[in-house]
Amino acid sequence: MEEIKIESVKQLDKEIQRLPDGLLFRGQSMHYVDETGSVSMPTSFARNGCEPPLQLKWSHYARFIHRALTGKYTKDLHQAQAILQLYGWRSFFIDVASNPAVGAWFASHAFESRQVLELCEDCAELPLFARHQLASYSQAREMGYLYVVDSTAVRQSGIELFDLTEIEATDCRPRFHAQSAWLIGPLRDNLPPEVIRACISGPAGVFSAYAAGAGLSGTSDLFPPRHEDQMLTLLLSVPWELVADLGGVPVFSR
């Protein structure tokens, strides 16, 4: 893997321009390595584990959402998982982008997530708690890392690639279109380090400025809100279930 250090937007653009076509990009605000010193890029299942009953339910639901938006029903479980991966669900896939500006945005923003209880009321105006994850991105203050993935090497290693931008979506701006998203997998654990052609590192502010130059500034540029992303709306429309009681107030979780 080639290691490239940059200090300016001009230098970053020059390094990206010299790369051949057909490469994919993944940006991170942290650089992780394994015990051998190789890049460590595990799937969310490898990091957090798999919950088969929930996975099957969500995958089934994702297929019907796909049919609602495209008119086509997919029997491919992997494609359903790939769609869910872009909306925060665990999977056997690694997400990358065909647009280097998307990778640069993620290289310059740190992800945060925490579980919250939101006090609401039901249709009878009785109190209830809604439990959900509150996720956000903030500008990274230190270094950013843009990984260049060789799609040819991925295929030669026997791993599949899914171009999610090929999924049709009428009158809708789904997240995977906004992020020029591709998925690599399914994988048992990590993305093989030998398919990573280069790692471009530099100040997070440089990557942020590069992304802004391509029109990617705010979070909504890459994560369209519900009124633009009908797939997100449908994923958020699943029923809530009673999971606990907190001092006489029911707690529901999606």
For each residue, the residues with C-beta under 8 A, 3 or more apart:
1: 39 193 196 197 198 199
2: 197 198 199
3: 198 199 201
4: 15 198 199 200 201
5: 200 201 202
6: 11 12 15 200 201 202 206
7: 11 202 203 206
8: 11 12 206
9: 12 13 206 209 210 213
10: 13 14
11: 6 7 8 14 15 202
12: 6 8 9 15 16 104 200 202 206 207 210
13: 9 10 16 17 210
14: 10 11 17 18
15: 4 6 11 12 18 19 200
16: 12 13 19 100 200
17: 13 14
18: 14 15
19: 15 16 23 148 198
20: 23
21:
22: 151 152
23: 19 20 148 149 150 151 197
24: 96 97 98 148 149 151 182 184
25: 96 97 98 99 100 102 103 104 146 147 148 149
26: 41 94 95 96 97 103 106 146 147 149
27: 102 103 104 105 106 107 108 144 145 146 147 207
28: 31 32 106 107 144 145 147
29: 106 107 108 109 110 111 140 142 143 144 145 204
30: 110 145
31: 28 39 143 145 199 201
32: 28 39 40 41
33: 36 37 38 39 40
34: 37 38 39 40 190
35:
36: 33
37: 33 34
38: 33 34 193
39: 1 31 32 33 34 147 191 193 196 199
40: 32 33 34 190 193
41: 26 32 94 147 190 191 193 196
42: 46 47 189 190 191
43: 46 47 90 91 92 93 94 185 187 189 190
44: 47 48 85 89 90 91
45: 48 49 50 90 91 92
46: 42 43 187 188 189 190
47: 42 43 44
48: 44 45 90
49: 45 90
50: 45 55 90
51: 54 55 90
52: 55 56
53: 56 57
54: 51 57 58
55: 50 51 52 58 59 81 89 90
56: 52 53 59 60
57: 53 54 60 61
58: 54 55 61 62 84 89
59: 55 56 62 63 77 80 81 84
60: 56 57 63 64 80
61: 57 58 64 65 235 238
62: 58 59 65 66 80 81 83 84 235
63: 59 60 66 67 73 74 75 80
64: 60 61 67 68 73
65: 61 62 68 69 83 231 234 235
66: 62 63 69 70 72 73 74 79 80 83 167
67: 63 64 70 71 72 73 74
68: 64 65 234
69: 65 66 168 169 170 172 174 230 231 234
70: 66 67 167 168 169 170
71: 67
72: 66 67 168
73: 63 64 66 67
74: 63 66 67 79 80
75: 63
76: 79 80
77: 59 80 81
78: 81 82 93 160 162 185 186
79: 66 74 76 82 83 162
80: 59 60 62 63 66 74 76 77 83 84
81: 55 59 62 77 78 84 85 89 91 92 93 186
82: 78 79 85 86 91 93 162 164 183 185
83: 62 65 66 79 80 86 87 164 167 176 231
84: 58 59 62 80 81 87 88 89 91
85: 44 81 82 89 90 91 93 95 183
86: 82 83 95 164 175 176 179 181 183
87: 83 84 175 231 232 235
88: 84 133 135
89: 44 55 58 81 84 85
90: 43 44 45 48 49 50 51 55 85
91: 43 44 45 81 82 84 85 183 185 186
92: 43 45 81 185 186 187 188
93: 43 78 81 82 85 162 183 184 185 186 187
94: 26 41 43 183 184 185 187 191
95: 26 85 86 179 181 182 183 184
96: 24 25 26 103 149 181 182 183 184
97: 24 25 26 100 102 103 179 180 181 182
98: 24 25 163 165 180 182
99: 25 102 103 179 180 214
100: 16 25 97 103 104 146
101: 104 105 210 211 213 214 215 216
102: 25 27 97 99 105 106 179 180 211 216 222
103: 25 26 27 96 97 99 100 106 107 146 147
104: 12 25 27 100 101 107 108 144 146 207 208 210 211 214 216
105: 27 101 102 108 109 207 208 211 216 221 222
106: 26 27 28 29 102 103 109
107: 27 28 29 103 104 140 144 145 146 204 207
108: 27 29 104 105 139 140 144 204 205 206 207 208 211
109: 29 105 106 137 138 139 140 208 219
110: 29 30 137 138 139 140
111: 29 135 136 137
112: 135 136 137 138
113: 133 134 135 136
114: 133 134
115: 131 132 133 134
116: 131 132 133 134
117: 129 130 131 246 251
118: 129 130 131 132
119: 127 128 129 249
120: 127 128 129 130
121: 124 125 126 127 128
122: 125 126 128
123:
124: 121
125: 121 122
126: 121 122
127: 119 120 121 249
128: 119 120 121 122 249 250 251 252
129: 117 118 119 120 246 249 250 251 252
130: 117 118 120 240 252 253
131: 115 116 117 118 243 251 252 253
132: 115 116 118 253 254
133: 88 113 114 115 116
134: 113 114 115 116
135: 88 111 112 113
136: 111 112 113 219
137: 109 110 111 112 219
138: 109 110 112
139: 108 109 110 204 208
140: 29 107 108 109 110 143 144 204 208
141: 204
142: 29 203 204
143: 29 31 140 201 202 203 204
144: 27 28 29 104 107 108 140 201 202 203 204 206 207 208
145: 27 28 29 30 31 107 199 200 201
146: 25 26 27 100 103 104 107 199 200 201 207
147: 25 26 27 28 39 41 103 196 198 199 200
148: 19 23 24 25 196 197 198 199 200
149: 23 24 25 26 96 154 184 191 195 196 197
150: 23 153 154 195 196 197
151: 22 23 24 154 155 161 182
152: 22 155 156
153: 150 156 157 194 195 197
154: 149 150 151 157 159 161 184 195
155: 151 152 158 159 160 161
156: 152 153
157: 153 154 192 194 195
158: 155
159: 154 155 184 185 187 192 195
160: 78 155 184 185 186
161: 151 154 155 182 183 184
162: 78 79 82 93 182 183 184 185
163: 98 166 182
164: 82 83 86 167 176 177 181 182 183
165: 98 176 177 180 181 182
166: 163
167: 66 70 83 164 174 176
168: 69 70 72
169: 69 70 172 173 174 177 230 231
170: 69 70
171: 230
172: 69 169 228 229 230 231
173: 169 177 178 224 228 229
174: 69 167 169 177 178 224 229 230 231 232
175: 86 87 178 179 181 222 223 224 229 231 232
176: 83 86 164 165 167 179 181
177: 164 165 169 173 174 180 181
178: 173 174 175 221 222 223 224 229
179: 86 95 97 99 102 175 176 222
180: 97 98 99 102 165 177
181: 86 95 96 97 164 165 175 176 177
182: 24 95 96 97 98 151 161 162 163 164 165
183: 82 85 86 91 93 94 95 96 161 162 164
184: 24 93 94 95 96 149 154 159 160 161 162 187 191
185: 43 78 82 91 92 93 94 159 160 162
186: 78 81 91 92 93 160
187: 43 46 92 93 94 159 184 190 191
188: 46 92
189: 42 43 46
190: 34 40 41 42 43 46 187 193
191: 39 41 42 94 149 184 187 195 196
192: 157 159 195
193: 1 38 39 40 41 190 196
194: 153 157
195: 149 150 153 154 157 159 191 192
196: 1 39 41 147 148 149 150 191 193 199
197: 1 2 23 148 149 150 153
198: 1 2 3 4 19 147 148
199: 1 2 3 4 31 39 145 146 147 148 196
200: 4 5 6 12 15 16 145 146 147 148
201: 3 4 5 6 31 143 144 145 146
202: 5 6 7 11 12 143 144 206 207
203: 7 142 143 144 206 207
204: 29 107 108 139 140 141 142 143 144 207 208
205: 108 208 209
206: 6 7 8 9 12 108 144 202 203 209 210
207: 12 27 104 105 107 108 144 146 202 203 204 210 211
208: 104 105 108 109 139 140 144 204 205 211 212
209: 9 205 206 212 213
210: 9 12 13 101 104 206 207 213 214
211: 101 102 104 105 108 207 208 214 216 217
212: 208 209 215 216 217
213: 9 101 209 210
214: 99 101 104 210 211
215: 101 212 221
216: 101 102 104 105 211 212 221 222
217: 211 212 221
218: 221
219: 109 136 137 222 223
220: 223 224 225
221: 105 178 215 216 217 218
222: 102 105 175 178 179 216 219
223: 175 178 219 220
224: 173 174 175 178 220 228 229 232
225: 220 228 229 232
226: 229 232 233 236
227: 233
228: 172 173 224 225
229: 172 173 174 175 178 224 225 226 232 233
230: 69 169 171 172 174 233 234
231: 65 69 83 87 169 172 174 175 234 235
232: 87 174 175 224 225 226 229 235 236
233: 226 227 229 230 236 237
234: 65 68 69 230 231 237
235: 61 62 65 87 231 232 238
236: 226 232 233 254
237: 233 234
238: 61 235 254
239: 254
240: 130 252 253 254
241: 252 253 254
242: 250 251 252
243: 131 251 252 253
244: 250 251
245: 248 249 250 251
246: 117 129 249 250 251
247:
248: 245
249: 119 127 128 129 245 246
250: 128 129 242 244 245 246
251: 117 128 129 131 242 243 244 245 246
252: 128 129 130 131 240 241 242 243
253: 130 131 132 240 241 243
254: 132 236 238 239 240 241
